[in-house]
């Protein structure tokens, strides 16, 4: 009998999931999770609207897209991904239409839910830093805080700015805006 091997991305792509579930590859494991709650989705929408009002020149803020960390093969579905318009439109990209390199992100955003705490605060911090994503914003309603990781170097973020209700974090250029914590944590 001939033995067949299937790589992790192929296996993840071909899983039969119940409606309303999605897969990610985190730390070399397939992670299946339900789609977000309405509160979770509302937080993402509020931030998305803030970014749109800021006027993102040559950037697109997208929800529910897949990005891949080249170094590890991990695949994440950030709650919000800010990507150059040219990457969104596949200019110079010969890969599949539904996944883009995490290395192309300008900003990755995760809203922490009970099932994603460990991944959002630990695994994805490392993964996005490995990919050199300049900014990673974690919004944690249960902890009532937001954290902006920045300045990735050798697989780690060198800086983290935290804010609670009434405070804000500053997204540097190409954004150049303050993100207030209160609207995201209410």
C-alpha positions in Angstrom: 0.0 0.0 0.0 1.4 3.4 -1.0 1.7 6.0 1.8 0.4 9.4 1.2 1.6 12.5 3.0 -0.4 15.7 3.1 1.1 19.0 4.2 -0.5 21.1 7.0 -1.8 23.9 4.7 -3.4 21.3 2.3 -5.0 19.5 5.3 -6.3 22.7 6.8 -7.7 23.8 3.4 -9.6 20.6 3.0 -11.2 20.2 6.4 -14.9 19.9 6.4 -16.0 22.4 9.0 -19.4 23.2 10.3 -20.9 26.5 9.1 -19.5 29.5 11.0 -16.0 28.0 11.7 -12.6 28.9 10.3 -9.1 27.4 10.4 -5.7 29.0 11.1 -2.3 27.4 11.4 -0.7 28.6 14.6 2.6 27.3 16.0 2.5 24.4 13.5 -1.0 23.2 14.6 -4.4 23.6 12.9 -6.7 25.7 15.1 -10.4 25.6 14.4 -12.5 28.4 15.9 -16.0 29.8 15.6 -16.5 33.1 13.8 -16.5 36.1 16.1 -19.3 37.3 18.4 -21.3 40.4 17.5 -19.4 42.4 20.2 -16.1 41.2 18.7 -17.2 42.2 15.2 -18.4 45.6 16.4 -15.0 46.4 17.9 -13.4 45.5 14.6 -15.9 47.7 12.8 -15.3 50.7 15.1 -11.5 50.5 14.4 -12.0 49.9 10.7 -14.1 53.1 10.6 -11.4 55.1 12.5 -8.8 53.9 10.0 -11.1 54.8 7.0 -11.7 58.3 8.4 -7.9 58.7 8.8 -7.6 58.3 5.0 -5.2 55.4 4.4 -3.3 56.5 1.2 -2.5 53.4 -0.9 -3.5 51.1 2.0 -6.6 48.9 2.5 -8.1 47.7 5.8 -9.5 44.3 5.3 -11.4 41.9 7.5 -11.3 38.1 7.4 -8.3 37.5 5.1 -5.6 34.9 5.4 -1.9 35.8 5.8 1.0 33.4 5.9 4.3 33.8 7.9 6.9 32.6 5.4 9.5 31.5 8.0 7.1 29.1 9.8 4.3 28.4 7.4 1.7 29.6 10.0 -1.4 31.0 8.6 -3.4 33.6 10.5 -6.8 35.2 9.9 -6.4 38.6 11.6 -9.5 40.4 12.6 -8.2 43.4 10.6 -5.3 43.5 8.2 -4.0 46.7 6.7 -2.2 46.0 3.5 -0.9 48.0 0.6 -3.5 48.3 -2.2 -1.0 46.8 -4.7 -0.8 43.6 -2.6 -4.5 43.4 -2.3 -4.8 43.6 -6.0 -2.2 40.9 -6.5 0.4 43.1 -8.3 3.5 41.0 -8.5 1.9 38.1 -6.5 1.7 34.7 -8.2 0.4 32.8 -5.2 -3.2 31.8 -4.6 -5.8 34.6 -4.5 -7.0 33.9 -0.9 -3.6 34.2 1.0 -1.0 36.9 1.1 2.4 37.0 2.8 2.2 38.4 6.4 5.4 40.2 5.5 3.3 42.6 3.4 1.1 43.8 6.3 1.5 47.3 7.6 -0.8 46.6 10.6 -2.3 43.4 12.0 -5.2 43.6 14.5 -6.6 40.9 16.8 -9.5 41.3 19.1 -9.1 38.8 22.0 -11.9 36.4 22.7 -11.9 33.7 25.4 -10.7 31.0 22.9 -8.0 33.2 21.4 -6.2 34.7 24.4 -3.1 32.6 24.3 -2.7 32.8 20.5 -3.3 36.6 20.3 -1.1 37.6 23.2 1.8 35.1 22.6 1.9 33.0 19.4 0.8 35.7 17.1 3.0 38.4 18.7 6.0 36.1 17.8 4.6 35.2 14.4 3.9 38.8 13.3 7.3 39.9 14.6 9.0 37.1 12.7 7.3 38.3 9.6 8.5 41.9 10.3 4.9 43.3 10.5 5.6 46.9 11.7 2.6 47.2 13.9 0.5 44.6 15.8 -2.5 45.9 17.7 -4.2 43.7 20.3 -7.6 44.7 21.7 -8.6 42.8 24.8 -12.1 43.7 26.1 -11.8 41.3 29.0 -8.6 42.9 30.3 -10.0 46.4 29.3 -6.8 47.3 27.5 -5.2 47.7 24.0 -1.6 47.0 23.3 0.4 48.2 20.3 3.5 46.2 19.5 6.0 47.9 17.2 9.6 47.9 16.0 10.1 44.2 15.1 13.6 43.0 15.2 15.0 39.5 15.0 11.5 37.9 15.7 10.6 40.1 18.6 8.8 43.4 19.1 11.1 45.9 20.8 8.3 48.2 21.9 4.8 47.9 23.3 2.5 50.8 24.2 -0.6 50.0 26.3 -3.7 51.9 26.9 -6.9 51.5 29.0 -10.2 53.4 28.8 -9.5 57.2 28.6 -6.0 56.7 27.1 -4.7 56.1 23.6 -1.9 54.6 21.6 -0.3 56.4 18.6 0.0 54.6 15.3 3.1 56.0 13.6 3.4 56.7 9.9 2.1 55.7 7.5 -0.9 56.2 9.8 0.0 59.1 12.0 -3.1 58.8 14.2 -4.1 58.2 17.8 -6.2 55.2 18.6 -8.4 55.8 21.6 -9.0 52.8 23.8 -12.5 53.8 25.1 -14.5 53.3 21.9 -12.8 49.9 21.4 -13.5 48.7 24.9 -17.0 49.9 25.5 
